[in-house]
Amino acid sequence: MAQTRRTFLQTAAMAIGAAGAPLAQGGPPAAPGGQGARGTPPAQPAKPPRPATEIQVPKMRFGNVEISRLIVGCNPFYGFSHFNNTLNQVMREYYTAERVCDVLHQCARFGINAYNYVDLGRAGQDLDRFVAEGGSMHLVVQGIGDPVAFCHARKPLAMYHHGGRTDRAWMDGKIATVRDWCKQVRDLGCLVGVGSHKPEVLALVEDQGWDVDFYAGCVYNITRTEDEWRRALGGELLEMPSEIYLQSDPPRMYRFMQQTRKPCFAYKIMAAGRIGERAADEAFKTAYASIKPTDGVFVGMFPRVKDEVRENAERVCRILGTA
């Protein structure tokens, strides 16, 4: 990302004043067929999408389509900063529906044609608006809850069991429920995967031969229990233990991704913004050097200060040798 979230917090007060209208809270996602949740027509295009640029992120084969090896993440759109509540709110206030759509259109211009979508809050309404404006993205969805209605309405390219919920099921001894969910998605006809922050959980899925097509792995294990954190930190426990990012974690997840033949998606390669601008190139280089040519990366974009979409697209093209 263009700056660390810690640096960003120093200007958070300015952002709160200038970010724009807050997000609408609650409410179901938009219904299929271009209508809003209560039957209201979707917003008309504010302006036509600009043409594609000469910079195009390289593609990989995924299922029966070609998708970009850089996939736009959804967390900043809806205030999931994985930092603190102040930055959560700043992101929500910055990301109006118009700005969400603008970033998705910007991604498309650089050849980023896949969206790591989550069906929460007004995300469905924003997606309807983006489509009404002429936008198109392959959806690689973080699956939460019953997948049936969502799959019928949106027909996503792929769905994977949400990583945090997978880890909770594993820690509670209920990993079989995740396998049952995957069987449901398989029957719905889209690609199915499992997400996790723990390479040992994905290794278990692999060893047991689950009928899945891919994996989504957070390269930092932020779902350790307090006891696990104390062991990892020599008896200490830091504030906000769920948001501790150990530099020794990524090699473990990358090792799993190298060993499996299935496609993988790495996420939080920038430690949720904790890696600064000077180290950004190295984080991206490490990610792409540590995964297979059939693997991709999810990255959230927050272009309040700089055009992070262009920067990330240029960076990936440069790293993969297509610039």
N, C-alpha and C positions, 0 to 999 in steps of 0.2 A: 504494500500500500504506500501512498505517497508520504505519509507521516505516521508516527506511532500514535496510538490512542492516548497514551500518557501525555504526549506533547499536545495533542488535540484538546485535552481537558483544560489546558491553560487558557484556551479561547472559547470554552463552552458557553460562557455567559453571552459573548457576542453572537454565537450561533443561535442561541435560544431566542434572541431578539430578532434575528434576521432570517431564520430558516424557513418561514412560511407557515401556512396553516397546519395545525396538528392533525394527525391521522384520526379518522373516525374510529371509534372503538366498538368492538363487538359486531353482532349481526352476522348472518350466514353469508357464505360466498355467493357470487352471482350464479344464477341458474344457467344451464346450457341453452344454446340456441340464440345467444346474443342478448338475452333479457337479464335485467338485474334481479336481485333476490325478491323484490316485491313487484316485478313485472314492469319496471321502468326501463326505457330504452337505454342502451349504453351511451356514454359520452361520444360525441362526434370528434373526429380527428382535429386536434388543435392546429396541426401543421403536417404536411406530408413528410414521410421519412426521407432523409437525405440519401443520396446514392452510396453504394459501397465504396470503400477506400481501396487503395492499392495494397494496404497491409491486411493480410488475411491469415488468421490463426490456422495452423495445420489441423488436418482432420484425422480421425481414426474410424475404423469400422466398428460399429456397435449394433448388434442385431442385424437388421437388414438395411441400416442407413449409415451415412457418414456424419459423425458429429465432431465438433471442435474438441481439441484436447485441453482447452481451457473452457470451463463451464461456469457461467455466472451464478454466484450463490445468492440466497435470498435473505440471509440474516440481517444485514444492515437495513434493508427495505423496511423491516418491521420492528426495528429496535432491539434485536438480539445481539448486543455488542460483545457479550462474554467479557465485559470489563467491569462496569458498575451501572447503577440505576441512572446516574447523571448522563452518561453517554447513551444509554438506552433511550432516554427522553429526547436528547438532542437529535438522534437518528430519526426517531418517530416524527419530530417536528420538521426536520429537513425533508423527509421523504413523503411529500404529497403524492397523490396518485399520478399527477402529471410528471413528476420527477422519476418515479418508478418506471413509467413508460418510456421517458426520454432515455434512461440508462439502458433499458432493454433494446430500444432502437439503435442506440450507439453501439451496443455489443454486436448487434446483427450487422452493422456496417463494417465491423472488423472481422467478420466471419465467425463470430461466437454464436452458434446456433442451437445451444442447449442451455436449459435453465434448471437449476437445482431448486425446485419449487416445493413449498410446504403449504398445505391447504388450511390456513389459520386466518382468523380475522377477516380483513377486507382483501386478502390476497386474490381471491377469485374474481372480485369486482375489478381489481387492477388488471388481471390477466384478460378479462373480457374487453376492457378498454384498449389494451395493447393490440389485441386481435382486430378490434373494430377500426383501429388506426392503420391496419395493414400489416401488423407485425406477425411473426411466426417463430416459434421456438419448439424444439423437441423437449418434452418434460421428463426429467429424471427426478422422481418425486420422493421426498422423505415421507414414508407412509406412517400415518398415525390413525389408529382405530380401524373401524370396518372399512375395507377397501372397495367394497362392491359398488356403492352409489357413486363414489368418485370416479372409478374406472369407467363406468357406463357413461358418465357425464363428460369426462375430459379425454378419455382414450389416450392416456399417457404412453410414451415410449417405454418407460421403465418405472418400477416402484421398488424401494428397498425399505426394510423395517428400520425405523428411526433409531439411530445409534444409541442415544441415551436410554431409550426404552428397552432396547436389546440388552444393554448392560444391566439395567435394573432387573429384568427377567432372569438373567443369568445369576446375579447375586442372590435373588430370592428363590433359586432352585426351580424356576419356571421356564427354562429355555425352550421346553417343548411347545409352549404357546407361540413362540416365535416361528417355530417350524410349521405349526398349523396355519399361521397367518400366511407364510410363504406358499403353502399349498393352495390357499384361497386365491392368491394373486396369480399363481400359475394357471388356475382354471379360468381366470378372467382374460387370459390371452396376451398379457404384456410381459416384458422382461421382468424378472424378479430377483431381488438381491437382499443382502443383510448388511446393515451398518453397525459399526461398533467403534469404541475408542480403545478397545483392548485386543491386541493381536491374538491373545490366547483364545478369545471367544471365536474369532473368525477361523482360527486353526481348528477349533472343535467342530465348527460347521463343515469345514473342508474334510476333516478326518472321518466324520460320520456320513459323508456323501450326500448331503442335502441336495434336493433338486432346485438349485439356484443358478442364475446366469452370471452374477457378478457380486462384488463386494464394495462397500464404501467404508473407508477407514480413516478415522481422525488420527493424525500422526502424533498427537499429544494425548496421553491417557489422563483425562480430567474427571473420570468417574471412579477413581479409587475411593474406598471407604476411609474413614478417619484412621483406623488401625493401619491400613495399607500406606497412608500418607506418613504416619509416624515411622513406620519401618523404612520408607524411602528417604525420609528426611532426618534419620538418626535420632528419632525420639521427639523432634520438634513438630509443631503444627502451626502453619502460617495462617493468617487471616484469609478468609474466602478460600478454603481448601479445594473447592470445586473449580477454581480458576487458577490453579498452580500449573505452570508449564515448564516441565523439566527438559533440558537440552538433550538428555540421554534417551528420551522417549522416541523421537522420530526414527532412528535406525531400526528399532524393533518392529514398528509397523511396516516400514519399507521392506524389511527382510521378508515378512509374510507376503507382501505384494509381489516380490520377485519370485517367490517359490511357487505360488499358485499359477495355474494356466489360465484361470478365469480373469476377465477384465476387472480392473480395480479403479476406484476413484479415491484420490487422496484429498483430505480437506483439513483446514486450519494449518496450512503449511507456513503461514505467517504468524502463528501463535495468537490468532485473533487480534492482530494489529500490534502485538508487543515487539515484533521485529521491526526495527526502524528502516528508514529509506536507504541508508548506506548498505544495509545487509540484505535488502530485498532481492537483489540479483542472485546472491548466494543461496538464499532460501529457495528460489525458483529453480536454480541450477541443480541444487541437491535433490529437489523433488523429481524433476524430470530425469535426472541421472539414476535415480533410485527406483523408478518404476519401469514397466515394460512399454514398448511402442504401442501396445493395445490398451494402455491405461490413460486416464485423464485426471484433471485437478479441478476441484471446486474452489472458487475464490469470490468472496463478497467484494463489492465495490462501493466506495463512499467518496464521491468526487466533489466534496464541498470546497476543497482547497485547490486540487489539481485534477486534471482529466485522467483519473486512474484507469478508465477503460482503455484509452489509447496507450498509456504507459505499460499496462499489463500485456496488452496485445503485442506491442513492439518488443517487450521483454521476452515473451514466449517465442515470437518469431526469431529473435536474435539467438536465443538459447538453442532452439531446434534447427537453426541453420537455414531458415527460409527468409530471413530479412534481406 
